[in-house]
Amino acid sequence: MNPLLRILCIALCCVTSFAAQAIPDAARGYADNWRTQGRGEMRWFGFRLYAAELWVGAAAATASANASAMRFDPDQVFALKLTYARDFSADRLVSTSIEEMQRLGNVDAAQARRWQSISLASFRM
């Protein structure tokens, strides 16, 4: 499976309501010893849209003597957990995401249709 598509599917599977910090069930089987690499939130004109957590498996970061200096390796398994502050329907979230990818020029029409189908299916798991 295309790595970007795998990332998109895992990220969409990780969409949750506000809850305790834990690796999403949809990502558990991809690696052992998950840990949070970083956190942040998206705001638009001051309104909180979502909180994001980047989770990595044990092999995804290069250890160093200083734990804060660990580096993210996008070629290793990771999961992006998005916790939305507002209700969005799956259809709206997926269509808006695909539109934004197309606007940025990162996806052609055929690829967009495939990702849209896979993404929508992930919400119905």
Backbone hydrogen bonds in HBPLUS format (Angstrom, degrees):
<---DONOR---> <-ACCEPTOR-->    atom                        ^
c    i                          cat <-CA-CA->   ^        H-A-AA   ^      H-
h    n   atom  resd res      DA  || num        DHA   H-A  angle D-A-AA Bond
n    s   type  num  typ     dist DA aas  dist angle  dist       angle   num
A0005-LEU N   A0002-ASN O   3.06 MM   3  5.16 115.8  2.49 100.1 115.7     1
A0006-ARG N   A0002-ASN O   2.87 MM   4  6.18 155.1  1.94 155.8 163.9     2
A0007-ILE N   A0003-PRO O   2.94 MM   4  6.19 156.4  2.00 148.3 154.1     3
A0008-LEU N   A0004-LEU O   2.93 MM   4  6.16 160.8  1.96 147.2 152.4     4
A0009-CYS N   A0005-LEU O   2.90 MM   4  6.12 162.6  1.93 152.5 156.6     5
A0010-ILE N   A0006-ARG O   2.97 MM   4  6.16 164.9  2.00 149.5 153.7     6
A0011-ALA N   A0007-ILE O   2.83 MM   4  5.99 163.9  1.86 153.4 158.5     7
A0012-LEU N   A0008-LEU O   2.89 MM   4  6.08 162.1  1.93 151.1 155.9     8
A0013-CYS N   A0009-CYS O   2.87 MM   4  6.02 147.0  1.98 145.0 154.6     9
A0014-CYS N   A0010-ILE O   3.05 MM   4  6.20 128.1  2.33 138.8 151.9    10
A0014-CYS N   A0011-ALA O   3.09 MM   3  5.11 135.9  2.30  94.9 107.5    11
A0015-VAL N   A0012-LEU O   3.36 MM   3  5.46 169.6  2.37 105.5 107.8    12
A0016-THR N   A0082-LEU O   3.23 MM  66  6.71 152.5  2.31 152.3 159.8    13
A0027-ALA N   A0024-PRO O   2.98 MM   3  5.61 155.4  2.04 118.1 125.3    14
A0028-ARG N   A0025-ASP O   3.25 MM   3  5.26 143.8  2.38 101.7 111.6    15
A0030-TYR N   A0027-ALA O   3.07 MM   3  5.73 166.4  2.09 127.4 131.8    16
A0058-ALA N   A0032-ASP O   3.30 MM  26  6.44 161.2  2.33 163.2 164.0    17
A0035-ARG N   A0056-VAL O   2.93 MM  21  5.61 145.9  2.05 151.3 162.0    18
A0056-VAL N   A0035-ARG O   2.91 MM  21  5.61 164.7  1.93 163.2 165.8    19
A0037-GLN N   A0054-LEU O   2.68 MM  17  5.46 167.7  1.69 163.7 168.0    20
A0054-LEU N   A0038-GLY O   2.91 MM  16  5.28 169.1  1.92 149.6 152.7    21
A0040-GLY N   A0052-ALA O   2.98 MM  12  5.29 145.6  2.10 149.6 151.1    22
A0052-ALA N   A0040-GLY O   2.71 MM  12  5.29 172.7  1.72 154.4 154.8    23
A0042-MET N   A0050-TYR O   2.79 MM   8  5.40 161.7  1.82 158.4 164.7    24
A0049-LEU N   A0042-MET O   2.79 MM   7  5.56 172.1  1.80 158.3 160.4    25
A0044-TRP N   A0047-PHE O   2.86 MM   3  5.19 154.7  1.92 141.6 146.9    26
A0047-PHE N   A0044-TRP O   3.01 MM   3  5.19 160.0  2.05 117.2 117.5    27
A0085-ALA N   A0049-LEU O   2.86 MM  36  5.35 174.6  1.86 137.5 138.6    28
A0051-ALA N   A0083-THR O   2.93 MM  32  5.14 155.8  1.99 135.4 141.2    29
A0083-THR N   A0051-ALA O   2.84 MM  32  5.14 166.4  1.86 154.0 158.5    30
A0053-GLU N   A0081-LYS O   2.88 MM  28  5.08 146.5  2.00 141.8 151.7    31
A0081-LYS N   A0053-GLU O   2.84 MM  28  5.08 168.6  1.86 157.3 158.5    32
A0055-TRP N   A0079-ALA O   2.82 MM  24  5.12 175.1  1.83 167.1 166.6    33
A0079-ALA N   A0055-TRP O   2.90 MM  24  5.12 158.8  1.94 142.7 147.6    34
A0060-ALA N   A0057-GLY O   3.01 MM   3  5.30 162.0  2.04 115.4 121.3    35
A0073-ASP N   A0060-ALA O   3.22 MM  13  5.59 129.0  2.49 159.9 173.8    36
A0069-ALA N   A0066-ASN O   2.88 MM   3  5.44 158.1  1.93 119.3 126.7    37
A0070-MET N   A0067-ALA O   3.30 MM   3  5.65 161.7  2.33 115.4 115.4    38
A0076-GLN N   A0073-ASP O   3.03 MM   3  5.71 168.6  2.04 124.0 127.4    39
A0093-LEU N   A0089-SER O   2.94 MM   4  6.17 168.2  1.95 157.5 160.9    40
A0094-VAL N   A0090-ALA O   2.92 MM   4  6.02 171.2  1.93 156.7 159.0    41
A0095-SER N   A0091-ASP O   2.93 MM   4  5.98 166.5  1.95 148.1 152.6    42
A0096-THR N   A0092-ARG O   2.91 MM   4  5.88 161.6  1.95 147.2 152.7    43
A0097-SER N   A0093-LEU O   3.00 MM   4  6.11 154.6  2.07 142.2 149.5    44
A0098-ILE N   A0094-VAL O   2.92 MM   4  6.15 164.0  1.95 156.8 160.5    45
A0099-GLU N   A0095-SER O   2.92 MM   4  6.07 162.5  1.95 147.8 153.1    46
A0100-GLU N   A0096-THR O   2.97 MM   4  6.14 154.8  2.03 144.9 151.5    47
A0101-MET N   A0097-SER O   2.97 MM   4  6.26 156.6  2.03 148.3 154.7    48
A0102-GLN N   A0098-ILE O   2.92 MM   4  6.19 159.3  1.97 153.3 158.8    49
A0103-ARG N   A0099-GLU O   2.84 MM   4  6.05 154.0  1.91 145.7 153.6    50
A0104-LEU N   A0100-GLU O   2.99 MM   4  6.21 149.8  2.08 145.9 153.0    51
A0106-ASN N   A0101-MET O   3.05 MM   5  5.51 158.4  2.10 161.6 156.8    52
A0105-GLY N   A0102-GLN O   2.95 MM   3  4.89 144.7  2.07  97.3 108.6    53
A0112-ALA N   A0108-ASP O   2.88 MM   4  6.05 155.9  1.93 153.7 161.6    54
A0113-ARG N   A0109-ALA O   3.01 MM   4  6.27 154.6  2.08 148.0 153.5    55
A0114-ARG N   A0110-ALA O   3.15 MM   4  6.46 156.1  2.21 145.9 152.0    56
A0115-TRP N   A0111-GLN O   2.92 MM   4  6.17 169.3  1.93 157.7 160.1    57
A0116-GLN N   A0112-ALA O   2.84 MM   4  5.94 153.6  1.91 146.5 154.5    58
A0117-SER N   A0113-ARG O   3.07 MM   4  6.21 159.8  2.11 144.1 148.8    59
A0118-ILE N   A0114-ARG O   3.02 MM   4  6.27 167.8  2.03 155.7 158.6    60
A0119-SER N   A0115-TRP O   2.76 MM   4  5.79 161.7  1.79 149.7 155.6    61
A0120-LEU N   A0116-GLN O   2.96 MM   4  6.03 166.2  1.98 148.9 152.5    62
A0121-ALA N   A0117-SER O   3.06 MM   4  6.22 154.9  2.13 143.2 150.5    63
A0122-SER N   A0118-ILE O   3.05 MM   4  6.31 140.4  2.21 141.7 152.0    64
A0122-SER N   A0119-SER O   3.10 MM   3  5.14 124.8  2.42  95.1 109.1    65
A0123-PHE N   A0120-LEU O   3.18 MM   3  5.47 139.0  2.36 103.0 113.4    66
A0124-ARG N   A0121-ALA O   3.03 MM   3  5.21 145.3  2.15 103.4 114.0    67
